[in-house]
Amino acid sequence: MTGSASQRLLNAGDTLFNEGDVGHEAYLIETGAVEIYVERPEGRRVLAVLGPDDLFGELALIGDQTRTACACATASTQLSVITHDTLADQLERASPLLRHLLRVILSRCRNNLRMIGAGETFQPDQIVRAPETDGDGNLAIKRLRLEQALAEAMRKGELVLFYQPIVRLGSGHIVGFEALVRWRRSDGSLVPPGEFIGVLEDSNLIMEFGRWAIRRAATDLHLLGADYHPHRVDDEPLFCSVNLSVRQFGDPDLLPAVRSAVDDCGLQPGQLRLEITESGLLNNLQAALELIEQCHQLGCRVVVDDFGTGYSSLWYLHSLPVNGLKLDRSFLQDSTRSQRGLRIVRAVGRLAVDLDMYAVAEGIETPEQAAICHDLGLDFGQGFFFSKAVPVAEAQALLRQQAEAL
């Protein structure tokens, strides 16, 4: 038997461990075959014959338990070694809830095996007692409760959409909105978005919520369109952007929901736009590409949010048929402090024009920033300088004020 710290190479007939040995590792079979057996007075009793991708010896990871059987290679075999450190590393990458659950399970298994080995009598409090809750445990419990609260909020209709205007720079004329989720409790108070949006996007709730948000945005856009009056002859109909999370990329009901919402609300497909963050796009490239292509077949536009935060921005603009981009607010902040920032904003504006895309500057908070973006060639802007995200009734009022001023 040969190998390294992470691999074991066995010849046919090699014994990896015997019954009664103290175990410290588990093993994953890469190639070959392993026989698991016990020796008894009447002879060898084979318990299992394992092959590639099978796992064995896992009880050793619970607490250096003695082996309950023997393991022998029946062919030339390569094994990957799984140590306590390997398991700990994988746990650190898992979600807080999964980490907490596995640590509770492992702790209880260790305690029970120790008591069995020592011949102790089980006490009820020993069987049910969990390890002391650590930071992961507290985070997992908090997250679980928040997911449950979000599910209840959805049932009660407490998750609503607010709309932040997207304006044409120079005139300040509203040309569209971004739909943003808000949690309005029954007492009228708003839960800060940063406290729940990440959990919502990472949970299975996002599928149902996402489809609801598309339908709600389309319905509200139809309502808002009645008060919209183009400022220029080349202005397109009022549009609304809806954010997508990575988990929604694989939702088979997503695009049918878009199609039915557009048709039922009497919209043009290009009026309902889907926003994908740059990081979500780059980390899930194949799924994003399939989604973008399906959106194009539908006539629905796709916009890249937080443009410039990734390392492959120019590559995917060349390779993926996206329709627009939203310049990350960090570039706008830099543009007010350095010539380098100004040049980047100008370059993005030119790039969008050359690629027949529209570009939106996000996070505009001052008239100076709005003027800079306009002077540098960006057509559209969004931010607190123009308006915060507001309920649909207030968005309607903004459009009416705009129409009266024409």
N, C-alpha and C positions, 0 to 999 in steps of 0.2 A: 504493500500500500504506500503510495506516494502522494505528494500534493503540496499545497500552500495553505496559508491561514484561511483562505476563502474557498479552496477547492480540495477535493479528495479524489484520487485516482485509484481504483481497485481492479485487480485481476480476478478472473473467475475463481471462486473458492476462497478469496480473502474474507476474513471476518472483520467487521467494523466494530462491533461490540458484543459482549456476552450478557446474558441475564445476570443481574446482580451488580454489574459495573455501575459506578457513579457517572451519570451523564451530565454534560455541560453544553451540548450542542444538539440542534436538530439538523435535518438534511433534506435537500431537494434533489431528486434524481434528474440529471440533465440527459445522460445517455446510459444505456445498459439496463440491468435488472437486479433487484435485491429481494432476497427471501427473508421474511420475518418468521421466526420459529422459536419453540421452547423445547428443551430436552427433558424428557420424562422417563421413568424407569422402563416403560413399555416402548420407548423409542422417540424419535423426533416427531413433533407435531407442528406442521406448517400452518401458520396463522394467516399469512398473506404473501402474495408474490406481486411486487411493485415494479412499475416501469417509469419512463420519462414523465416528468411533471408531478409525480407523486411525492408526498411529504411524509417523513417518518421521524421518530425520536423526539416529537414535539413536547412530551412531558418534561424533558430536561430543561426547557425554558421556563417552566413554572417554578423551579427551585432546586436545581441539581439533584433530581430524583434518581434513585437506582433504576437501572433498566429492567423492565418486566419481561423482556424477550431478547433473543439474539438476532443479529442482522448479518447476513452474509451475501456477498455478490455472487450471482450465478452466471455472470458474463462480464466482459470488460466494461467497467462502469465509471462514470464521472459524476461526482456529487458537488453541489454547492452547499457550503456550510452556513448555517444560520445560528449566530451566537446571541447572547443576551444583549450585546451592544447593537447588533443588527436589528433586533426587535425594538430596542429603545429608540433607535434612529427612525425606524418606520413609524413608531407611535408618535414621535415629535412632528412628523409630517401629516399625521391624520388630524381630523377635526377634533376640537376640544371634547365634544360629547363622546366620540368613539374612544379617545384616549381614556377618558374617565371610566367608561363602561368596561374596557379591557383591563384597566388597572384594578377595578373592584373585583372582576372575575378572577384575575390572576392571584390577587391577595387572598380571596376566599379559598381558591384551590390549594394554595400553599398551606394555609392554616389547616384545612381539612386533611390534606395528605400528611402533614406533620402530626396531627392528632391520631390519625389511623396508625402511623408508624410507631408512635409512642404508646399505643394502646389506651389512650385517654377516652373517657366517656364524654360524648357530645352534650353540651349544654345549649339550650335554645338561644341564649344571647350570643354564644360564640358562633353559632351557625349564621345568624343574620347580621352580625356586626360588620359594618363596612370600614375600610381604612379611613383615616382622617382625611377629610376633603381638602385638597390642595388648591392652588391657583387654577389649574386646569379644570378641576371639579367644579369650583365656583363659577368659572366662565361657562362650562358646559350646562350647568343647571340654569344659569341666567339666560343662556341662549335658548334652551329648550322652553323655558317659560315665555320668552319673547315670541318664539314661533307659535306657541299656543295662543298667546294674546293676539298675534297678527291674524291667525285663522279665525278667531272670534271677531276681530275687527272687520274682516272681510264679510263675515256672515251678517254683521250688523250694519254694513254699509259705511263704516267709519273711514275706510281708505277712499280718498277722493282725488280728483285731478285738479291741479292749479295750472295756470297758463302764463308763461313768461313771453312777452313780445319779442319777436325778431324784427328789426327795423332796417330800412334802407338808410345807410349812412349819408349824411349831408342833409337830407330832408327830414329824417326821423320818422318817416312814414312806416307804419306797421304793415308788414307783408306776410307775416306768419307768426306761429307760436310754437313753443316747446311745451309739451305736456309733462308735468312733474307731479309725482305722487306725494300726497300729504296725508297724515294720519290725524284726523280731527275727532277727538274723543266726544263722548255723549255730552260732556259739560261744555263743549265748545273749544277747549284748549287744544293746541297743536303739539304733537310730539315732534321734537327736533328730527329732521330727516336723517341726520348722521347716526341717530340711535337705532334706526330700524331698517334702513334701505339695504344695507349690506346683508343683513340676515334674510330679508325678504328675497333678495336676488339669488342667494345661495341655497334657498330651500325649495322644496317641490311646490310651495304655494305660488311661486312666480309664474308657473305655467297657466294656472287658472286666472291669476291676477292679470297677467300679460294680455290674455285674450279679452278679458273684461276691459282693460285700459284701451285697447284698440277700438272696441265698440263704443266706449264712452267718448273717446277723443273724436271719432268720426261723427257721432251724434252732435257733440258740442260744436264741431267745425261747421256742420250744416247750419246750426243756429247762428254762429258767428258770421257766416258768409252773407247772411241777409243784411248785415250792417257794414259790410266791407265795400269800399269804393276805390278802385285802382287809382293811384296817383299819376301813373304814366301809362301810355297806350301799350307799352310792351310789358307791363306788369302781369304776372301770372295770377290765377285765382289764389285766394288765401289758402295757406297750407298749415299743417300741424305736424310736428315731429314727435314720435313716440320712441322712448328708449327701450332697447332690448338688452337683456342680460345674456351671458354666455349659455346658461342652461336652456334658454329658449331656442337656441339654434337648432336643436334636435326635436323640437315640438312639432309633430306631424299635423297638428291642428292650427298652427300659427297662421300660415298663409291662407288656408280656407277662411279663417276668421277675418283676415284683412280683406279678402275678396268679398265676403258677404257684407262686411261693414261698409265698404266703399259702395257696393251696389245698392244696399238698402237705404243708405243715406243720400243717394244721388250725387256722389262725389266723382270727380275725375281721379283716376288712380294716382296721379302725381301729387295730389293734394295731401295724401297721407304718406308721410315719410318715416322711415325707420332709421334710428341712430344706433350705431355700434361703436363701442369704445375701441380705440386703436389697440390697446392691450388685449381686449377680448378677441379682436380680429386676428392678431398675430399669433396668439396662443392656441387658436382653434381654426387654423387657416382653411383646412379642407371643408369643414362644416360651414364656415363663413362664406366660402366661395360658392358652395351649393345654394346657400340661402340667397346670396346676392343674385345669382343667375335666375333663381325662381322668382325673385322680386321683379327682375327686369321683364320676365315673361308676363308678369301681371301688370306691368306698367308702373309699379311702385318704386320710388326712389330710395336709395340707401346713402346715408351720410356717415362719415367717420368723425366721431367725437374725440376730443382731446388730441387732435392731430399734433404730431411732433414730439410726443412723449416716448415713442418707441424708437428702435434702432433701425427699422427697415421701412420708414415712411415712404421714401421715394420708390423703393422697389414695389410695394403693393399698389401705389398709385399707377405705376406702369402696368402691373399685372392684373389688377382687379377692377372690374367695371363699376366703381363707385361714382355717385353723382355729385357729391359735395363733401366739404370738410369744414370742421369747426376748429379753429386755431386755439390751442390750449392757452388758458389765461396766463400761464407763466411767461409766455413770449410777450404778451401785452405789457405785463409788469416790467419786463426787461427793456421794452422799447422806450419807456419813459426815463430810463436811467443810462442807456448806452447806445452808441451808434451801431454796435453789433446787433442788438435787439431790433433796432429800426430796420436794418437790412434784411433780417430774417422775415419780419412781417411783410416788407415790400416784396420779397422773393415769393412768399406764399401767395400773395395776391396775384402776382404775375403768373405763377404756376397754375393757379386755378383758372385764369383766363385762357391760358394756352391749352389746357386740357378740357376746356368747355365745362368747367365745374363752377358751382357757386361756393364762396368761402364766407364763413361767419366768424367774426372776432368775438370770443366769449369773454365775459368778466369785465366789460366796460363799466367803470364806476365814476368817471369824471368827464367833463366836456373836453378836457385836453386829450384824454385817451381816444375819445370818439373822433376828434379832429385829426389826430395822428393816423388812425386807421383809415379814415377817408382819404387823407392826403397820400397815403401809401398805396392806394389802389384797391382796398377792400370795399366791397359793395354793401355788406350787411354786418350788423352788430347786435349784441345782446348783452344785457347786464343791468345792474341796479340803477345806473344813470338814466336809463329809459323807463324801467319799471321792474319791480320784483315780480315773482310769480303770484298771480291773483286768481280768485275763483272765477268761474265762467261768466257770472253776472257782471263782475268788474271788468273783465276782458271785453265784454260786449259794450260797456260804457266807454271804454277807451276807443273802440272803433267808432262809436257814435260821435264822440268829441272830435275825432280825426275827420269824420265826414263833414261835420259842421264847419270845420276850419278850411275846407277846400274851396 
